[in-house]
Amino acid sequence: MRERTRHFQEELEDLKASILAMGGLAEDRVQGAMEGLVVRNPGMLDSVLTGDEPINQLHIKIDGLAFRLLALHQPMASDLRMIVAALKINSDLERVGDLAVNIAEAGHRYLSLPPVKPLIDLPRMAEIAQRMLRDALDAFVKGDIALAQSVLDRDDQLDALKTQVFRELLTHMLQDPGTIEASLALILVSRHLERIGDHATNVAEDVIFVVSARDVRHAPAPGTH
């Protein structure tokens, strides 16, 4: 029995480590897509577009680990919540990888056109989204509810920046219709970055569920009824 418990704990640690590795890959791809856009390097964007295989393999591995733990050990309570959360987080991270590809595609469109404006708010959005993702995964591994909550609290910053980017680019499009195509590409990038923040928020909500068995997905905001 003790041997079985030890195996279970080792496999659970392997699952957590694999989730962290998946998060690292997803974040690297977002970083590469944004850097390629900002420094106007199509080659960096291409490496994001063609570099899907490692994240796909890890996605399959994590699902396999989680299903094996469920089938062999029939875990209870917090361990069961941890494994179910890992499956959901794995899916969120794969979507982040897909969104990095979407950013790279929009980046290619943007680089084929005359630049509209200096890119200031989009890199800030990327920085916030990546930090949210990193902290959410850190909170998952440590079981840190306060860190998970701080991720949820930052989502409004991303939304505000996305609105700011949209308004500014709308002004450019109205003043000069020649900027419409390039502006739309940047608006798409801002939307993809906001979605990455949403996936980080999903992970943070899963952490709170794992640690406290409390589902905060549809909870009213503080001060509302």
C-alpha positions in Angstrom: 0.0 0.0 0.0 2.8 2.4 0.9 4.6 1.5 -2.3 1.4 2.3 -4.3 1.1 5.7 -2.5 4.7 6.5 -3.3 4.1 5.7 -7.0 1.0 7.8 -7.0 2.9 10.8 -5.5 5.8 10.4 -8.0 3.3 10.3 -11.0 1.5 13.3 -9.6 4.8 15.3 -9.4 5.5 14.2 -13.0 2.1 15.5 -14.0 2.8 18.9 -12.4 6.3 19.1 -13.9 4.9 18.4 -17.3 2.2 21.1 -16.9 5.0 23.6 -16.1 7.0 22.4 -19.1 3.9 22.9 -21.3 3.4 26.4 -19.9 7.0 27.2 -20.6 6.7 26.1 -24.2 3.4 28.0 -24.7 4.9 31.2 -23.2 8.1 30.9 -25.4 5.8 30.8 -28.4 3.9 33.9 -27.4 7.3 35.6 -26.7 8.6 34.6 -30.1 5.5 35.8 -31.9 5.5 39.2 -30.2 9.2 39.7 -30.6 9.0 38.9 -34.3 6.3 41.5 -34.6 8.0 44.2 -32.6 11.5 43.8 -34.2 9.9 43.1 -37.6 11.5 39.7 -38.1 9.5 37.4 -40.3 11.9 34.5 -39.6 11.0 34.6 -35.9 7.3 34.5 -36.8 7.9 31.5 -39.1 9.6 29.6 -36.3 6.4 30.0 -34.3 4.2 29.0 -37.2 6.2 25.8 -37.8 7.1 24.9 -34.1 3.9 23.2 -33.0 5.2 19.6 -32.6 6.8 19.8 -29.1 3.7 21.4 -27.6 1.4 18.8 -29.3 3.5 15.9 -28.0 3.5 17.3 -24.5 -0.3 17.8 -24.7 -0.8 14.1 -25.5 1.7 13.1 -22.8 -0.1 15.1 -20.1 -3.5 13.7 -21.0 -2.0 10.2 -20.9 -0.5 10.8 -17.4 -3.7 12.2 -16.0 -5.9 9.4 -17.4 -3.5 6.8 -16.1 -3.6 8.4 -12.6 -7.4 8.4 -12.7 -7.7 4.8 -13.9 -5.0 3.2 -11.7 -5.4 5.0 -8.4 -9.0 6.2 -8.4 -7.9 9.3 -6.3 -10.2 11.1 -3.9 -10.9 14.7 -2.8 -8.0 17.2 -3.5 -5.9 14.7 -5.6 -8.9 14.1 -7.8 -9.5 17.8 -8.2 -5.7 18.3 -9.0 -5.8 15.7 -11.8 -9.1 17.0 -13.3 -7.7 20.6 -13.1 -4.5 19.4 -14.8 -6.5 18.1 -17.8 -8.3 21.4 -18.1 -5.1 23.4 -17.7 -3.4 21.3 -20.4 -6.2 22.2 -22.7 -5.9 26.0 -21.8 -2.1 25.8 -22.5 -2.6 24.2 -25.9 -5.0 27.0 -26.8 -2.3 29.5 -25.7 0.1 27.8 -28.1 -2.6 28.2 -30.9 -3.1 31.9 -30.0 0.7 32.4 -30.4 0.3 31.0 -33.9 -2.6 33.4 -34.6 -0.4 36.3 -33.4 2.4 35.2 -35.7 -0.1 35.0 -38.7 -1.4 38.5 -37.9 2.2 39.7 -37.5 3.1 38.5 -41.0 0.2 40.4 -42.4 1.3 43.5 -40.5 4.9 43.3 -41.6 3.8 43.1 -45.2 2.3 46.6 -44.8 3.6 50.1 -43.9 3.7 50.4 -40.1 0.8 52.3 -38.5 2.3 53.4 -35.1 5.1 52.6 -32.6 4.1 49.3 -30.8 3.9 50.3 -27.1 0.6 48.9 -25.7 0.8 45.5 -27.4 4.1 44.6 -25.9 2.7 45.7 -22.5 -0.3 43.5 -23.0 2.0 40.6 -23.9 4.0 41.2 -20.8 1.0 41.2 -18.5 -0.6 38.1 -20.2 2.7 36.2 -19.9 3.2 37.1 -16.3 -0.4 36.1 -15.5 0.2 32.7 -17.2 3.5 32.2 -15.3 2.0 33.1 -12.0 -1.1 31.0 -12.5 1.1 27.9 -13.2 3.3 28.8 -10.2 0.1 29.0 -8.1 -1.0 25.6 -9.4 2.3 23.9 -8.5 2.5 25.6 -5.1 -1.3 25.4 -4.3 -1.1 29.2 -3.7 -4.6 30.7 -3.6 -3.3 34.3 -3.0 -1.2 34.2 -6.1 -4.0 32.7 -8.1 -6.3 35.5 -6.9 -3.7 38.1 -8.0 -3.9 36.6 -11.5 -7.7 37.1 -11.6 -7.3 40.7 -10.4 -5.0 41.6 -13.3 -7.4 40.6 -16.0 -9.0 44.1 -16.0 -5.6 45.6 -16.9 -5.5 43.6 -20.1 -9.1 44.5 -21.0 -8.4 48.2 -20.5 -5.3 48.0 -22.7 -7.1 46.2 -25.4 -9.8 48.9 -25.4 -7.1 51.6 -25.5 -5.4 49.9 -28.5 -8.7 49.6 -30.3 -9.6 53.2 -29.8 -6.2 54.4 -31.0 -6.2 52.2 -34.1 -9.8 53.2 -34.9 -8.7 56.9 -34.9 -5.9 56.0 -37.4 -8.3 54.1 -39.6 -10.8 57.0 -39.7 -8.1 59.5 -40.4 -6.4 57.4 -43.1 -8.2 54.5 -44.7 -4.9 53.3 -46.1 -4.0 52.1 -42.6 -7.1 49.9 -42.2 -5.6 46.6 -43.1 -2.5 47.1 -40.9 -4.6 48.4 -38.0 -7.0 45.4 -38.2 -3.9 43.1 -37.9 -2.9 44.8 -34.7 -6.4 44.8 -33.3 -6.4 41.0 -33.9 -3.1 40.7 -32.0 -4.6 42.6 -29.1 -7.6 40.3 -29.1 -5.4 37.2 -29.1 -3.4 38.6 -26.2 -6.6 39.2 -24.2 -7.6 35.6 -24.9 -4.2 34.4 -23.5 -5.1 36.4 -20.3 -8.4 34.6 -20.2 -6.7 31.2 -20.4 -4.4 32.3 -17.5 -7.5 33.3 -15.6 -9.0 29.9 -16.2 -5.9 28.3 -14.8 -6.0 30.5 -11.7 -9.7 29.6 -11.2 -8.7 25.9 -11.4 -6.1 26.5 -8.7 -8.6 28.0 -6.3 -10.9 25.0 -7.0 -8.1 22.5 -6.4 -7.0 24.0 -3.1 -10.4 25.1 -1.6 -13.0 23.1 -3.5 -14.5 26.5 -4.3 -15.7 27.2 -7.9 -15.2 30.9 -8.6 -15.9 30.8 -12.3 -19.4 32.4 -12.1 -19.1 34.0 -8.7 -20.3 37.6 -8.5 -17.6 40.2 -8.2 -17.0 41.6 -4.7 -19.7 44.1 -3.7 -22.2 42.8 -6.2 -25.3 40.6 -5.6 
